[in-house]
Amino acid sequence: MTPSARLPFAVLALSVVLAGPAPAVAQSFSCATDTAPDERAICADCGLAQLDVKLSMMYEVLTKTSGMGARADLRESQRAWLSTRVACGGNVACLTGAYRARIASLQHLLDELYSRGPF
């Protein structure tokens, strides 16, 4: 097959890829079963969904790399933060602020972790 004969196939393949569904952000919970106002707001807002994924990943790294005492403290602070998130209800500004504050807190913990070890 000549290069010019392959061009229609390449265009077709590219159009199929581009026409496909956009990749979805995967929240730390299922949007199919969201019942709480905060979860519905996160599922409906791409920015909040991205913050949720970032926070979830940071939290997972910290729980897997922290000692038992620090891990218990981390879990307790996460539960408290989740209460704060729930209290925001569907208020996007409140949720965004809560996520940014928690991410900053987790980032501080990650920075401390990185400063102690040869990673």
DSSP file (Angstrom, degrees, kcal/mol; ACC not computed):
  #  RESIDUE AA STRUCTURE BP1 BP2  ACC     N-H-->O    O-->H-N    N-H-->O    O-->H-N    TCO  KAPPA ALPHA  PHI   PSI    X-CA   Y-CA   Z-CA
    1    1 A M              0   0    0      0, 0.0     5,-0.0     0, 0.0     0, 0.0   0.000 360.0 360.0 360.0 132.2    0.0    0.0    0.0
    2    2 A T    >>  -     0   0    0      1,-0.1     4,-1.5     4,-0.0     3,-0.5  -0.364 360.0-110.1 -77.1 159.0    1.4    3.4   -1.0
    3    3 A P  H 3> S+     0   0    0      0, 0.0     4,-1.0     0, 0.0     3,-0.1   0.870 120.2  52.3 -57.3 -37.6    1.7    6.2    1.5
    4    4 A S  H 34 S+     0   0    0      1,-0.2     3,-0.1     2,-0.2    -2,-0.0   0.815 107.5  52.2 -70.6 -27.4   -1.0    8.2   -0.2
    5    5 A A  H <4 S+     0   0    0     -3,-0.5     4,-0.5     1,-0.2    -1,-0.2   0.785 106.6  54.4 -75.8 -26.9   -3.3    5.1    0.0
    6    6 A R  H  X S+     0   0    0     -4,-1.5     4,-2.2     1,-0.2     3,-0.3   0.717  89.1  80.2 -76.8 -21.3   -2.7    4.8    3.8
    7    7 A L  H  X S+     0   0    0     -4,-1.0     4,-2.6     1,-0.2     5,-0.2   0.892  88.4  51.5 -56.9 -46.0   -3.7    8.4    4.4
    8    8 A P  H  > S+     0   0    0      0, 0.0     4,-2.4     0, 0.0    -1,-0.2   0.888 110.8  49.9 -60.7 -35.7   -7.5    7.8    4.3
    9    9 A F  H  > S+     0   0    0     -4,-0.5     4,-2.6    -3,-0.3    -2,-0.2   0.903 111.0  48.8 -67.5 -39.9   -7.0    5.0    6.9
   10   10 A A  H  X S+     0   0    0     -4,-2.2     4,-2.5     2,-0.2    -1,-0.2   0.904 112.0  48.6 -65.1 -41.8   -5.0    7.3    9.1
   11   11 A V  H  X S+     0   0    0     -4,-2.6     4,-2.4     2,-0.2    -2,-0.2   0.912 112.4  49.2 -64.2 -42.4   -7.6   10.0    8.9
   12   12 A L  H  X S+     0   0    0     -4,-2.4     4,-2.0    -5,-0.2    -2,-0.2   0.927 112.1  47.7 -62.8 -45.8  -10.3    7.5    9.7
   13   13 A A  H  X S+     0   0    0     -4,-2.6     4,-2.1     1,-0.2    -2,-0.2   0.913 112.7  48.9 -63.0 -42.7   -8.4    6.1   12.7
   14   14 A L  H  X S+     0   0    0     -4,-2.5     4,-2.7     1,-0.2    -1,-0.2   0.897 110.1  51.0 -64.4 -40.6   -7.7    9.6   14.0
   15   15 A S  H  X S+     0   0    0     -4,-2.4     4,-2.0     2,-0.2    -1,-0.2   0.864 108.8  51.8 -67.3 -34.2  -11.3   10.7   13.6
   16   16 A V  H  X S+     0   0    0     -4,-2.0     4,-0.9     2,-0.2    -1,-0.2   0.922 111.9  46.6 -65.8 -43.5  -12.5    7.6   15.6
   17   17 A V  H >< S+     0   0    0     -4,-2.1     3,-0.6     1,-0.2    -2,-0.2   0.932 115.5  45.4 -63.1 -46.2  -10.1    8.4   18.4
   18   18 A L  H 3< S+     0   0    0     -4,-2.7    -1,-0.2     1,-0.2    -2,-0.2   0.810 111.7  52.0 -69.8 -29.4  -11.1   12.1   18.4
   19   19 A A  H 3< S+     0   0    0     -4,-2.0    -1,-0.2    -5,-0.2    -2,-0.2   0.620  90.8 101.3 -82.2 -12.9  -14.8   11.2   18.3
   20   20 A G  S << S-     0   0    0     -4,-0.9    -3,-0.0    -3,-0.6     2,-0.0  -0.095  89.4 -72.9 -66.6 170.7  -14.6    8.8   21.2
   21   21 A P        -     0   0    0      0, 0.0    -1,-0.2     0, 0.0     3,-0.1  -0.330  51.5-109.2 -66.4 146.4  -15.7    9.8   24.7
   22   22 A A        -     0   0    0      1,-0.1     2,-0.1    -3,-0.1    -4,-0.0  -0.470  43.3 -95.3 -71.4 145.9  -13.5   12.2   26.6
   23   23 A P        -     0   0    0      0, 0.0     2,-0.2     0, 0.0    -1,-0.1  -0.390  43.1-134.3 -64.1 138.6  -11.7   10.6   29.5
   24   24 A A        -     0   0    0     -2,-0.1     2,-0.4    -3,-0.1    22,-0.0  -0.626  12.4-115.7 -94.1 151.7  -13.6   11.1   32.8
   25   25 A V        -     0   0    0     -2,-0.2     2,-0.8    18,-0.1    25,-0.1  -0.722  28.3-137.6 -81.5 134.1  -12.1   12.1   36.1
   26   26 A A        -     0   0    0     -2,-0.4     4,-0.1    24,-0.1    -1,-0.0  -0.834  17.6-152.7 -99.5 105.8  -12.4    9.3   38.6
   27   27 A Q        -     0   0    0     -2,-0.8     4,-0.1     2,-0.2    22,-0.1  -0.119  30.9-105.2 -66.4 170.9  -13.5   10.7   41.9
   28   28 A S  S    S+     0   0    0     21,-0.1     2,-0.3     2,-0.1    -1,-0.1   0.411 106.6  39.8 -79.6   3.9  -12.6    8.9   45.1
   29   29 A F  S    S-     0   0    0     10,-0.1     2,-0.5     5,-0.0    -2,-0.2  -0.920 100.5 -86.9-143.5 166.9  -16.2    7.7   45.3
   30   30 A S    >   -     0   0    0     -2,-0.3     3,-0.7     1,-0.2    13,-0.1  -0.662  22.0-161.5 -83.8 124.3  -18.8    6.5   42.8
   31   31 A C  G >  S+     0   0    0     -2,-0.5     3,-0.5     1,-0.2    -1,-0.2   0.637  88.9  70.1 -75.1 -13.3  -20.8    9.2   41.1
   32   32 A A  G 3  S+     0   0    0      1,-0.2    -1,-0.2    -3,-0.0    -2,-0.0   0.774 110.2  30.6 -72.7 -25.4  -23.3    6.5   40.2
   33   33 A T  G <  S+     0   0    0     -3,-0.7    -1,-0.2     0, 0.0     2,-0.2   0.125  83.2 143.1-120.1  20.3  -24.4    6.2   43.8
   34   34 A D    <   +     0   0    0     -3,-0.5    -3,-0.1     1,-0.2    -5,-0.0  -0.427  10.1 159.6 -66.0 130.7  -23.8    9.7   45.0
   35   35 A T        +     0   0    0     -2,-0.2    -1,-0.2     0, 0.0    -4,-0.0   0.612  45.7  82.8-122.0 -25.6  -26.5   10.7   47.5
   36   36 A A  S  > S-     0   0    0      1,-0.1     4,-2.3    53,-0.0     5,-0.2  -0.546  79.5-123.5 -86.3 149.0  -25.0   13.5   49.5
   37   37 A P  H  > S+     0   0    0      0, 0.0     4,-2.2     0, 0.0     5,-0.2   0.862 111.4  54.1 -58.6 -37.2  -25.1   17.1   48.2
   38   38 A D  H  > S+     0   0    0      1,-0.2     4,-2.0     2,-0.2     5,-0.1   0.912 109.7  47.3 -65.0 -40.8  -21.3   17.5   48.5
   39   39 A E  H  > S+     0   0    0      2,-0.2     4,-2.6     1,-0.2    -1,-0.2   0.902 110.7  51.5 -66.8 -40.9  -20.8   14.4   46.3
   40   40 A R  H  X S+     0   0    0     -4,-2.3     4,-1.7     1,-0.2    -1,-0.2   0.911 110.4  49.5 -62.0 -41.0  -23.3   15.5   43.7
   41   41 A A  H  X S+     0   0    0     -4,-2.2     4,-0.9     2,-0.2    -1,-0.2   0.898 111.4  48.9 -64.8 -40.0  -21.5   18.9   43.5
   42   42 A I  H >< S+     0   0    0     -4,-2.0     3,-0.6     1,-0.2     7,-0.4   0.910 111.2  49.5 -66.4 -42.5  -18.1   17.2   43.1
   43   43 A C  H 3< S+     0   0    0     -4,-2.6    -1,-0.2     1,-0.2    -2,-0.2   0.822 113.0  47.9 -65.0 -30.4  -19.5   14.9   40.4
   44   44 A A  H 3< S+     0   0    0     -4,-1.7     2,-0.5    -5,-0.2    -1,-0.2   0.607 104.9  64.9 -86.9 -12.3  -21.0   17.8   38.5
   45   45 A D    <X  -     0   0    0     -4,-0.9     4,-2.5    -3,-0.6     5,-0.2  -0.943  62.7-159.3-121.2 115.7  -17.9   20.0   38.7
   46   46 A C  H  > S+     0   0    0     -2,-0.5     4,-2.4     1,-0.2     5,-0.2   0.873  94.2  53.7 -60.0 -39.9  -14.7   19.0   36.8
   47   47 A G  H  > S+     0   0    0      1,-0.2     4,-2.0     2,-0.2    -1,-0.2   0.918 111.3  44.8 -62.8 -43.7  -12.5   21.3   39.0
   48   48 A L  H  > S+     0   0    0      2,-0.2     4,-2.6     1,-0.2    -2,-0.2   0.890 110.9  54.4 -66.6 -38.8  -13.8   19.8   42.2
   49   49 A A  H  X S+     0   0    0     -4,-2.5     4,-2.2    -7,-0.4    -2,-0.2   0.908 108.8  48.7 -61.5 -41.1  -13.5   16.3   40.8
   50   50 A Q  H  X S+     0   0    0     -4,-2.4     4,-2.5     2,-0.2    -1,-0.2   0.900 110.8  50.0 -66.4 -40.2   -9.8   17.0   40.0
   51   51 A L  H  X S+     0   0    0     -4,-2.0     4,-2.8     1,-0.2     5,-0.2   0.896 109.4  52.9 -63.2 -38.7   -9.2   18.3   43.5
   52   52 A D  H  X S+     0   0    0     -4,-2.6     4,-2.5     2,-0.2    -2,-0.2   0.916 110.2  46.8 -62.5 -43.7  -10.9   15.2   44.9
   53   53 A V  H  X S+     0   0    0     -4,-2.2     4,-2.4     2,-0.2    -2,-0.2   0.925 113.0  49.3 -64.8 -44.6   -8.6   12.9   42.9
   54   54 A K  H  X S+     0   0    0     -4,-2.5     4,-2.4     2,-0.2    -2,-0.2   0.939 113.3  46.2 -60.3 -47.8   -5.5   14.9   43.9
   55   55 A L  H  X S+     0   0    0     -4,-2.8     4,-2.8     1,-0.2     5,-0.2   0.918 111.7  52.0 -61.4 -43.9   -6.4   14.8   47.5
   56   56 A S  H  X S+     0   0    0     -4,-2.5     4,-2.2    -5,-0.2    -1,-0.2   0.900 110.8  47.3 -60.3 -42.8   -7.2   11.1   47.4
   57   57 A M  H  X S+     0   0    0     -4,-2.4     4,-2.3     2,-0.2    -1,-0.2   0.915 112.8  48.6 -66.8 -43.1   -3.8   10.3   45.8
   58   58 A M  H  X S+     0   0    0     -4,-2.4     4,-2.4     1,-0.2    -2,-0.2   0.928 111.8  49.7 -62.0 -44.9   -1.9   12.4   48.3
   59   59 A Y  H  X S+     0   0    0     -4,-2.8     4,-2.6     1,-0.2    -1,-0.2   0.902 110.0  51.1 -61.3 -42.5   -3.8   10.8   51.2
   60   60 A E  H  X S+     0   0    0     -4,-2.2     4,-1.9    -5,-0.2    -1,-0.2   0.919 109.4  49.6 -63.4 -44.0   -3.1    7.3   49.9
   61   61 A V  H  X S+     0   0    0     -4,-2.3     4,-1.2     1,-0.2    -1,-0.2   0.936 113.0  47.7 -59.7 -46.1    0.6    8.0   49.5
   62   62 A L  H  X S+     0   0    0     -4,-2.4     4,-1.2     1,-0.2     3,-0.3   0.896 110.5  50.3 -64.8 -40.4    0.7    9.4   53.1
   63   63 A T  H  < S+     0   0    0     -4,-2.6    -1,-0.2     1,-0.2    -2,-0.2   0.839 112.9  47.5 -68.2 -30.1   -1.2    6.4   54.6
   64   64 A K  H  < S+     0   0    0     -4,-1.9    -1,-0.2    -5,-0.2    -2,-0.2   0.692 119.3  38.2 -82.2 -18.0    1.1    4.0   52.9
   65   65 A T  H  < S+     0   0    0     -4,-1.2     2,-0.2    -3,-0.3    -2,-0.2   0.448  97.2  92.6-112.8  -2.0    4.3    5.7   53.9
   66   66 A S  S  < S-     0   0    0     -4,-1.2     2,-0.0    -5,-0.1    -4,-0.0  -0.612  76.1-111.4 -93.7 153.2    3.5    6.8   57.5
   67   67 A G     >  -     0   0    0     -2,-0.2     4,-2.9     1,-0.1     5,-0.2  -0.228  41.6 -93.9 -71.3 170.8    4.2    5.0   60.7
   68   68 A M  H  > S+     0   0    0      1,-0.2     4,-2.1     2,-0.2     5,-0.2   0.897 123.5  45.8 -58.8 -45.3    1.3    3.5   62.7
   69   69 A G  H  > S+     0   0    0      1,-0.2     4,-2.0     2,-0.2    -1,-0.2   0.933 116.3  44.8 -64.2 -46.2    0.9    6.5   65.0
   70   70 A A  H  > S+     0   0    0      1,-0.2     4,-2.5     2,-0.2    -1,-0.2   0.867 111.2  54.9 -65.5 -36.2    1.1    9.1   62.2
   71   71 A R  H  X S+     0   0    0     -4,-2.9     4,-2.5     2,-0.2    -1,-0.2   0.899 107.0  49.9 -64.7 -40.6   -1.3    7.0   60.1
   72   72 A A  H  X S+     0   0    0     -4,-2.1     4,-2.2    -5,-0.2    -1,-0.2   0.913 112.0  48.0 -64.4 -42.0   -3.9    7.0   62.9
   73   73 A D  H  X S+     0   0    0     -4,-2.0     4,-2.5     2,-0.2    -2,-0.2   0.900 111.1  51.6 -63.0 -40.7   -3.5   10.8   63.2
   74   74 A L  H  X S+     0   0    0     -4,-2.5     4,-2.1     2,-0.2    -2,-0.2   0.918 109.8  48.3 -63.4 -44.3   -3.9   11.1   59.5
   75   75 A R  H  X S+     0   0    0     -4,-2.5     4,-2.3     2,-0.2    -1,-0.2   0.903 111.7  50.3 -63.2 -41.1   -7.0    9.0   59.4
   76   76 A E  H  X S+     0   0    0     -4,-2.2     4,-2.0     1,-0.2    -2,-0.2   0.914 111.5  47.4 -64.0 -42.7   -8.5   11.0   62.2
   77   77 A S  H  X S+     0   0    0     -4,-2.5     4,-2.2     1,-0.2    -1,-0.2   0.841 110.3  53.5 -68.6 -30.9   -7.8   14.3   60.5
   78   78 A Q  H  X S+     0   0    0     -4,-2.1     4,-2.6     2,-0.2    -2,-0.2   0.903 107.5  50.5 -68.7 -40.3   -9.2   12.9   57.3
   79   79 A R  H  X S+     0   0    0     -4,-2.3     4,-1.6     2,-0.2    -2,-0.2   0.917 111.3  48.7 -61.8 -42.2  -12.5   12.0   59.0
   80   80 A A  H  X S+     0   0    0     -4,-2.0     4,-1.6     1,-0.2    -2,-0.2   0.909 111.3  50.0 -63.7 -41.5  -12.7   15.5   60.5
   81   81 A W  H  X S+     0   0    0     -4,-2.2     4,-2.6     1,-0.2    -2,-0.2   0.904 105.8  55.7 -64.6 -40.1  -12.0   17.0   57.1
   82   82 A L  H  X S+     0   0    0     -4,-2.6     4,-2.6     1,-0.2    -1,-0.2   0.866 104.6  54.0 -60.8 -34.9  -14.8   14.8   55.5
   83   83 A S  H  X S+     0   0    0     -4,-1.6     4,-2.1     2,-0.2    -1,-0.2   0.895 108.1  50.1 -63.7 -39.1  -17.2   16.3   58.1
   84   84 A T  H  X S+     0   0    0     -4,-1.6     4,-1.0     2,-0.2    -2,-0.2   0.915 110.1  50.1 -63.4 -43.6  -16.1   19.7   56.9
   85   85 A R  H >X S+     0   0    0     -4,-2.6     3,-0.8     1,-0.2     4,-0.5   0.927 110.1  49.6 -61.2 -45.4  -16.7   18.7   53.3
   86   86 A V  H >< S+     0   0    0     -4,-2.6     3,-1.5     1,-0.2    -1,-0.2   0.885 105.0  58.6 -60.7 -39.5  -20.2   17.4   54.1
   87   87 A A  H 3< S+     0   0    0     -4,-2.1    -1,-0.2     1,-0.3    -2,-0.2   0.758  96.3  63.7 -63.8 -24.2  -21.0   20.6   55.9
   88   88 A C  H X< S-     0   0    0     -4,-1.0     3,-2.0    -3,-0.8    -1,-0.3   0.741  83.8-175.3 -69.6 -21.7  -20.4   22.5   52.7
   89   89 A G  T <<  -     0   0    0     -3,-1.5    -1,-0.2    -4,-0.5   -48,-0.1  -0.396  65.1 -24.9  59.2-133.8  -23.3   20.7   51.1
   90   90 A G  T 3  S+     0   0    0     -3,-0.1     2,-0.8    -2,-0.1    -1,-0.3   0.265  98.1 128.0 -94.5  11.4  -23.5   21.6   47.4
   91   91 A N    <>  -     0   0    0     -3,-2.0     4,-2.6     1,-0.2     5,-0.2  -0.583  43.1-164.2 -73.9 106.3  -21.7   25.0   47.8
   92   92 A V  H  > S+     0   0    0     -2,-0.8     4,-2.8     1,-0.2     5,-0.2   0.877  86.6  51.4 -61.9 -41.2  -18.9   24.8   45.2
   93   93 A A  H  > S+     0   0    0      2,-0.2     4,-2.3     1,-0.2    -1,-0.2   0.919 112.2  46.5 -63.8 -43.0  -17.0   27.7   46.7
   94   94 A C  H  > S+     0   0    0      2,-0.2     4,-2.5     1,-0.2    -2,-0.2   0.928 114.1  47.9 -63.4 -45.6  -17.0   26.2   50.1
   95   95 A L  H  X S+     0   0    0     -4,-2.6     4,-2.8     2,-0.2     5,-0.2   0.909 110.8  51.3 -62.4 -42.9  -16.0   22.8   48.7
   96   96 A T  H  X S+     0   0    0     -4,-2.8     4,-2.6     1,-0.2    -1,-0.2   0.930 111.7  47.2 -61.2 -45.2  -13.2   24.3   46.7
   97   97 A G  H  X S+     0   0    0     -4,-2.3     4,-2.3     2,-0.2    -1,-0.2   0.905 112.0  50.2 -62.2 -42.1  -11.9   26.1   49.8
   98   98 A A  H  X S+     0   0    0     -4,-2.5     4,-2.3     2,-0.2    -2,-0.2   0.921 112.4  47.1 -63.4 -44.2  -12.1   23.0   51.9
   99   99 A Y  H  X S+     0   0    0     -4,-2.8     4,-2.9     2,-0.2     5,-0.2   0.932 112.0  49.6 -63.4 -45.6  -10.2   20.9   49.3
  100  100 A R  H  X S+     0   0    0     -4,-2.6     4,-2.2    -5,-0.2    -2,-0.2   0.903 111.9  48.5 -62.8 -40.3   -7.5   23.5   48.8
  101  101 A A  H  X S+     0   0    0     -4,-2.3     4,-2.0     2,-0.2    -1,-0.2   0.922 114.1  45.6 -65.0 -43.6   -7.0   23.8   52.6
  102  102 A R  H  X S+     0   0    0     -4,-2.3     4,-2.7     2,-0.2     5,-0.2   0.904 111.8  51.5 -67.7 -40.5   -6.8   20.0   53.0
  103  103 A I  H  X S+     0   0    0     -4,-2.9     4,-2.7     1,-0.2    -1,-0.2   0.906 109.3  51.0 -62.6 -40.8   -4.5   19.6   50.0
  104  104 A A  H  X S+     0   0    0     -4,-2.2     4,-1.9    -5,-0.2    -1,-0.2   0.906 110.8  49.3 -62.0 -41.0   -2.2   22.3   51.5
  105  105 A S  H  X S+     0   0    0     -4,-2.0     4,-1.7     2,-0.2    -2,-0.2   0.923 113.4  45.2 -63.9 -45.0   -2.2   20.4   54.8
  106  106 A L  H  X S+     0   0    0     -4,-2.7     4,-2.5     1,-0.2    -2,-0.2   0.870 109.5  56.0 -67.2 -36.0   -1.4   17.1   53.1
  107  107 A Q  H  X S+     0   0    0     -4,-2.7     4,-2.7     2,-0.2    -1,-0.2   0.893 104.9  53.1 -62.9 -38.9    1.3   18.8   51.0
  108  108 A H  H  X S+     0   0    0     -4,-1.9     4,-2.1     2,-0.2    -1,-0.2   0.920 109.9  47.9 -60.7 -44.2    3.0   20.0   54.2
  109  109 A L  H  X S+     0   0    0     -4,-1.7     4,-2.2     1,-0.2    -2,-0.2   0.893 111.8  49.8 -64.1 -40.0    3.0   16.4   55.5
  110  110 A L  H  X S+     0   0    0     -4,-2.5     4,-2.9     2,-0.2     5,-0.2   0.904 108.3  53.1 -64.8 -40.9    4.4   15.1   52.2
  111  111 A D  H  X S+     0   0    0     -4,-2.7     4,-1.9     1,-0.2    -2,-0.2   0.905 109.3  49.2 -61.1 -40.8    7.1   17.8   52.2
  112  112 A E  H  X S+     0   0    0     -4,-2.1     4,-0.9     2,-0.2    -1,-0.2   0.915 111.7  49.3 -63.0 -42.8    8.1   16.7   55.7
  113  113 A L  H >X S+     0   0    0     -4,-2.2     3,-0.9     1,-0.2     4,-0.8   0.934 111.5  48.3 -61.3 -47.2    8.2   13.1   54.5
  114  114 A Y  H 3< S+     0   0    0     -4,-2.9     3,-0.5     1,-0.2     5,-0.3   0.839 106.3  57.7 -64.3 -33.2   10.4   13.9   51.5
  115  115 A S  H 3< S+     0   0    0     -4,-1.9    -1,-0.2     1,-0.2    -2,-0.2   0.728 106.2  50.9 -71.1 -20.0   12.8   15.9   53.6
  116  116 A R  H << S+     0   0    0     -3,-0.9    -1,-0.2    -4,-0.9    -2,-0.2   0.671 107.7  49.6 -90.8 -18.2   13.5   12.9   55.9
  117  117 A G  S  < S-     0   0    0     -4,-0.8     2,-1.6    -3,-0.5     0, 0.0  -0.823  79.3-111.9-129.8 161.6   14.3   10.3   53.3
  118  118 A P              0   0    0      0, 0.0    -3,-0.1     0, 0.0    -4,-0.1  -0.623 360.0 360.0 -85.3  80.5   16.4    9.5   50.3
  119  119 A F              0   0    0     -2,-1.6    -4,-0.1    -5,-0.3    -5,-0.0   0.426 360.0 360.0-100.7 360.0   13.5    9.3   47.8
